[in-house]
Amino acid sequence: MGKLLETPKELAERVGIPVSNVRYLIREDMLDHIFTAPGRRNPKIPKGAWERYVEKFTVKAAVSEGPGAASGAN
């Protein structure tokens, strides 16, 4: 069984982004997290939190009807 919680550093290494970006997402309450110490210290990210973040904030591509459809050219 995998870990239920990971540190910001572990998440950053797993997904390939700087740990400062993970800490920013935590600070802005954009990424699910819990604090394991008093005073909003020692944040941990629950399993699946990154995947939920990506799903929520992914910009979906526009669907086109063929070449030139997005630009309006016919």
Number of C-alpha atoms within 10 A of each C-alpha: 3 5 7 10 17 16 17 22 15 15 20 17 12 10 9 9 12 13 16 12 12 20 17 12 16 18 13 8 10 14 20 17 20 15 12 11 9 7 7 10 10 12 19 20 21 16 16 11 16 16 10 12 14 11 11 10 9 8 8 7 6 6 8 10 7 8 10 10 11 11 8 7 7 7
